[in-house]
């Protein structure tokens, strides 16, 4: 139980630390410099824009899973 909590908190800490870097690299993929857009258009640009959101949702799901596991172990939440 404690090992899962520590591992989960480390995962959340690393994920939240890296989210800025992920967003910067996505912006770099979309722009050659601050004024010239790269050759990413249409659906590819939309999916690339959503990558940061999906990364953040993944980090949030780790937190939710840890909370649910802790509540289940304490007997406060059913199956």
C-alpha positions as a Markdown table, in Angstrom:
| # | Residue | x | y | z |
|---|---|---|---|---|
| 1 | Unk | 0.0 | 0.0 | 0.0 |
| 2 | Unk | 2.7 | 2.5 | 1.0 |
| 3 | Unk | 4.9 | 1.5 | -1.9 |
| 4 | Unk | 2.0 | 2.2 | -4.3 |
| 5 | Unk | 1.4 | 5.6 | -2.8 |
| 6 | Unk | 5.1 | 6.5 | -3.0 |
| 7 | Unk | 5.3 | 5.3 | -6.6 |
| 8 | Unk | 2.1 | 7.2 | -7.5 |
| 9 | Unk | 3.3 | 10.4 | -6.0 |
| 10 | Unk | 6.7 | 10.1 | -7.8 |
| 11 | Unk | 4.8 | 9.5 | -11.1 |
| 12 | Unk | 2.6 | 12.6 | -10.5 |
| 13 | Unk | 5.7 | 14.7 | -9.5 |
| 14 | Unk | 7.6 | 13.7 | -12.6 |
| 15 | Unk | 4.6 | 14.1 | -14.9 |
| 16 | Unk | 3.8 | 17.6 | -13.6 |
| 17 | Unk | 7.4 | 18.6 | -13.9 |
| 18 | Unk | 7.5 | 17.4 | -17.6 |
| 19 | Unk | 4.3 | 18.9 | -18.7 |
| 20 | Unk | 5.9 | 22.3 | -19.5 |
| 21 | Unk | 8.6 | 20.6 | -21.5 |
| 22 | Unk | 6.0 | 18.6 | -23.4 |
| 23 | Unk | 4.0 | 21.8 | -24.2 |
| 24 | Unk | 7.2 | 23.6 | -25.4 |
| 25 | Unk | 8.2 | 20.7 | -27.7 |
| 26 | Unk | 4.7 | 20.6 | -29.2 |
| 27 | Unk | 4.9 | 24.3 | -29.9 |
| 28 | Unk | 8.4 | 23.7 | -31.5 |
| 29 | Unk | 6.9 | 21.0 | -33.7 |
| 30 | Unk | 4.2 | 23.4 | -34.9 |
| 31 | Unk | 6.5 | 26.4 | -35.6 |
| 32 | Unk | 9.9 | 26.7 | -37.3 |
| 33 | Unk | 10.5 | 29.9 | -35.4 |
| 34 | Unk | 8.0 | 32.3 | -33.8 |
| 35 | Unk | 6.7 | 33.6 | -37.2 |
| 36 | Unk | 7.0 | 30.7 | -39.6 |
| 37 | Unk | 4.6 | 27.8 | -39.3 |
| 38 | Unk | 5.8 | 24.3 | -39.9 |
| 39 | Unk | 4.2 | 22.0 | -42.3 |
| 40 | Unk | 1.7 | 20.6 | -39.8 |
| 41 | Unk | -1.9 | 21.4 | -40.8 |
| 42 | Unk | -5.4 | 20.0 | -40.6 |
| 43 | Unk | -6.0 | 16.9 | -38.5 |
| 44 | Unk | -2.4 | 16.4 | -37.7 |
| 45 | Unk | -2.2 | 19.9 | -36.2 |
| 46 | Unk | -5.4 | 19.3 | -34.2 |
| 47 | Unk | -4.1 | 16.0 | -32.8 |
| 48 | Unk | -0.8 | 17.7 | -32.0 |
| 49 | Unk | -2.6 | 20.4 | -30.1 |
| 50 | Unk | -4.5 | 17.9 | -28.0 |
| 51 | Unk | -1.3 | 16.0 | -27.0 |
| 52 | Unk | -0.7 | 18.3 | -24.0 |
| 53 | Unk | -4.3 | 17.8 | -22.8 |
| 54 | Unk | -4.0 | 14.0 | -23.1 |
| 55 | Unk | -0.7 | 14.1 | -21.2 |
| 56 | Unk | -2.3 | 16.1 | -18.4 |
| 57 | Unk | -5.3 | 13.7 | -18.3 |
| 58 | Unk | -2.9 | 10.8 | -18.0 |
| 59 | Unk | -1.3 | 12.4 | -15.0 |
| 60 | Unk | -4.7 | 13.1 | -13.4 |
| 61 | Unk | -5.8 | 9.5 | -14.0 |
| 62 | Unk | -2.8 | 8.4 | -12.0 |
| 63 | Unk | -4.0 | 10.5 | -9.1 |
| 64 | Unk | -7.5 | 9.2 | -9.3 |
| 65 | Unk | -6.3 | 5.6 | -9.5 |
| 66 | Unk | -4.1 | 6.1 | -6.4 |
| 67 | Unk | -7.0 | 7.7 | -4.4 |
| 68 | Unk | -9.4 | 4.9 | -5.5 |
| 69 | Unk | -6.9 | 2.2 | -4.5 |
| 70 | Unk | -6.3 | 3.8 | -1.1 |
| 71 | Unk | -10.1 | 4.1 | -0.4 |
| 72 | Unk | -10.6 | 0.5 | -1.5 |
| 73 | Unk | -7.8 | -0.7 | 0.8 |
| 74 | Unk | -9.4 | 1.3 | 3.7 |
| 75 | Unk | -12.7 | -0.3 | 3.1 |
| 76 | Unk | -14.4 | 3.0 | 2.3 |
| 77 | Unk | -15.2 | 2.2 | -1.4 |
| 78 | Unk | -16.7 | -1.0 | -2.8 |
| 79 | Unk | -15.6 | -3.0 | -5.8 |
